[in-house]
């Protein structure tokens, strides 16, 4: 088992199932679920501990997959070219959205888009660096990646608005074939940017639970 960070607590979480796109059927018997929870308050002295917890769990013949080797946590591009877990977040009714990639290597990526596949470079340049906290556990029959995203990395809806969440993953087998998983697949070919894929609503208010930060940075390199 490889741990890049150390968990300090566990939050109650809602679990959802991802499905493999029929255009890229999975050769192995695999299952992929994502548990998610929102916690913390965005006002007062507890603001820094508000955020979104995502726990991706891939089970089955994980030993037959290609999994990126753990490295020092850092932002990196092109993570989707190999086994990678993803999240897309948008305010309902708005064209803009954000994309997050989380690799079993411990690396991540955070992008902002003004509309479908159109990067908003100005918005990215003006925002504070996104540094999710990631924990990885890898065994022959289970790969678990847990990530904590601070609320400042997410779009913040106004009262009465809803956030829409798309959860997805790219899974690479030992032959280098890529399989695409998501909550739903609205297009004939895999397309995680399709707005129909942001199928999970997160109603306002988002952060009304007791503040808790379930992951703390590790002081020991992997």
DAKATA-V739820 format. One record per residue. N is the residue number from 1. PHI is phi as a letter, one per 30 degrees, with the letter a starting at -180 (999 if undefined). D_CENTER is the distance of its C-alpha to the mean C-alpha in Angstrom with 2 decimals. Layout:
n: (N;N)
phi: (PHI;PHI)
d_center: (D_CENTER;D_CENTER)
This chain:
n: (1;2;3;4;5;6;7;8;9;10;11;12;13;14;15;16;17;18;19;20;21;22;23;24;25;26;27;28;29;30;31;32;33;34;35;36;37;38;39;40;41;42;43;44;45;46;47;48;49;50;51;52;53;54;55;56;57;58;59;60;61;62;63;64;65;66;67;68;69;70;71;72;73;74;75;76;77;78;79;80;81;82;83;84;85;86;87;88;89;90;91;92;93;94;95;96;97;98;99;100;101;102;103;104;105;106;107;108;109;110;111;112;113;114;115;116;117;118;119;120;121;122;123;124;125;126;127;128;129;130;131;132;133;134;135;136;137;138;139;140;141;142;143;144;145;146;147;148;149;150;151;152;153;154;155;156;157;158;159;160;161;162;163;164;165;166;167;168;169;170;171;172;173;174;175;176;177;178;179;180;181;182;183;184;185;186;187;188;189;190;191;192;193;194;195;196;197;198;199;200;201;202;203;204;205;206;207;208;209;210;211;212;213;214;215;216;217;218;219;220;221;222)
phi: (999;c;c;c;b;c;d;c;a;b;c;e;b;c;c;b;c;c;b;d;d;d;d;b;d;d;d;c;d;b;b;b;b;b;c;b;a;c;a;j;b;c;b;i;d;c;e;d;c;d;l;c;c;b;b;c;b;c;b;k;d;d;d;d;c;c;b;e;d;e;b;d;e;a;d;a;c;i;d;d;d;b;e;a;c;b;b;b;b;b;d;e;i;c;d;d;a;b;b;b;c;b;c;d;d;j;d;b;b;b;b;b;b;d;a;e;i;c;d;c;d;d;d;d;d;d;d;d;e;d;b;d;c;b;b;b;b;b;b;e;b;a;b;b;b;c;b;c;c;d;e;d;d;c;d;c;d;d;e;j;c;b;d;c;b;c;c;a;a;c;b;c;d;d;c;i;d;c;c;c;c;a;e;a;b;d;b;d;c;e;a;d;d;d;d;d;d;d;c;c;d;b;d;d;d;d;c;b;c;d;e;a;c;d;b;c;e;d;c;c;d;d)
d_center: (20.49;18.73;17.33;16.16;16.06;17.99;16.93;19.42;18.87;17.14;16.33;17.25;14.32;14.35;13.50;12.96;13.75;12.51;15.52;16.56;18.08;21.88;22.57;20.82;21.87;20.78;23.75;22.65;22.36;18.67;16.62;12.89;11.80;8.95;10.44;9.66;12.14;13.35;16.03;18.48;20.87;20.72;24.48;26.76;26.41;23.23;21.17;19.48;18.00;16.32;12.58;9.56;8.84;6.19;8.07;7.79;11.51;13.32;17.06;20.20;21.83;19.09;22.04;22.66;19.39;18.87;16.35;16.13;18.38;17.26;18.29;18.38;15.13;15.24;13.88;14.60;14.85;15.01;12.25;11.90;15.51;14.79;12.58;8.98;5.57;4.12;3.95;7.60;9.67;13.47;16.63;18.58;21.48;20.35;19.87;17.58;13.79;10.94;8.44;5.78;6.01;5.95;9.32;11.43;13.85;12.27;11.89;9.32;9.94;10.01;12.22;14.28;16.27;19.55;19.66;18.39;17.75;19.92;18.50;19.65;20.77;22.84;20.08;17.96;21.17;22.02;18.90;18.52;16.44;12.77;12.54;9.62;11.10;9.99;12.07;12.77;15.44;17.04;20.08;22.03;20.75;17.32;14.19;11.93;8.97;8.50;6.98;8.93;8.64;12.26;13.50;15.06;11.93;11.68;14.49;17.13;19.15;22.83;24.56;24.63;21.62;18.39;14.78;13.33;9.79;8.90;6.66;7.63;8.47;11.48;13.85;16.97;20.16;23.09;24.80;22.07;21.33;17.87;16.70;14.22;12.46;11.31;12.36;15.36;16.96;19.28;20.80;23.08;20.97;17.20;15.87;12.29;13.85;16.38;16.48;17.39;13.96;12.66;14.41;13.21;15.20;14.66;18.29;19.85;20.53;17.02;17.93;21.08;20.58;22.01;20.26;18.49;16.37;15.21;14.61;17.22;17.50;19.66;23.05;23.57;22.25;20.91)
